[in-house]
């Protein structure tokens, strides 16, 4: 077995041990992602609902649901919204060719 494969195998064993709640000595980082105020974030961007939804890759209906409180962004969408709240032009700046 190569050293890379052995390292991956050790890492996987450590991850499984950690997932079972046992201490492994691994560094664990917890990042708190705040609940976003989607309407306020979009309004600060100056974009319409359709433009904002398109810029972050979600359906307009999904964005409306978030803004009206019928649904909540989760996972990657929540992280992306938190980034946009801190830097409103992050999507345009980073994805511009």
N, C-alpha and C positions, 0 to 999 in steps of 0.2 A: 504494500500500500504506500502511495506517495505521501510526503509530509503534508501536502495540501489536503488530501483526502482524510488523513488522520486528524488534522486540525478541524475540518468540517465535522467529522464524526464526534469529536470531543465537544464541539460547540452545540451540536444537536442534542447530545446527552445532557449537557448543562441546561439547555433550554427546556427539555422535558422535565428535568428535576425541578427547575424554577417554576414551571407551570403547575406542578403538583404541590407547590407551596413550601418547598424545602429551600433552605439557604444554600447558595452555591458559591458565594463570594463574587458573583458577577455584579457589576455596577448597573443599577436600575434607575432610569430617569423617568420621572413623572412630569408630564406637561399638562397643565390645566388649560383647556380651551374654553374660553368664556361663551356663554349663550349669546349669539349675535342678535342685534337689532337689525334685521335684514332691510327693512324699509329705510331706516336712517343711513345705513351703509350705501344702499343704492342711490338715495337722494344726494348724498355727498359726492357720488361719482358723476352726477349730472346726466346720467343716462336714463332713458325710458325703461319701462319694465322689459320690453322686447329686446332692446339693445343690451341691457345688463344680463338678462338671461342668456342671450346668445354669447356674450363675452365670457361667461363662466361655464357654458356647456350644459345648461339645464333648460327644460321646457318652461315656457312662460307660465303655464298653469302651476308648475311646481313652485316657481318664484312667488306667484300670487298666494299660494297656500302658505308659504313661509311668512310673507308679509302680513297676512290676515290672521296668523296664529292657528290655522287649521292643521298645519304640519310643522315639523321642526327639522332643520337641516342636521344631518348626522355625519359622522365620519369625515371623509375627505372634504365634503362640501362645507362643513362647519370650520375646518381648518382654513380652507381657502377664503371663506368670508372673514375670518379673524385676520388673515394677512391683508386682505383688501381694506379692512377697517383701519389698519395701521398705515398702509401705503396704498391709497386709492388707485394709483396707476400701475400697480405691480403686474397685473395681467398684460396690459398693453406693452409695458416696458420690457418684460421678460420674453414675450412671444413675438415681438416685432422682428421681422426678418432683417 
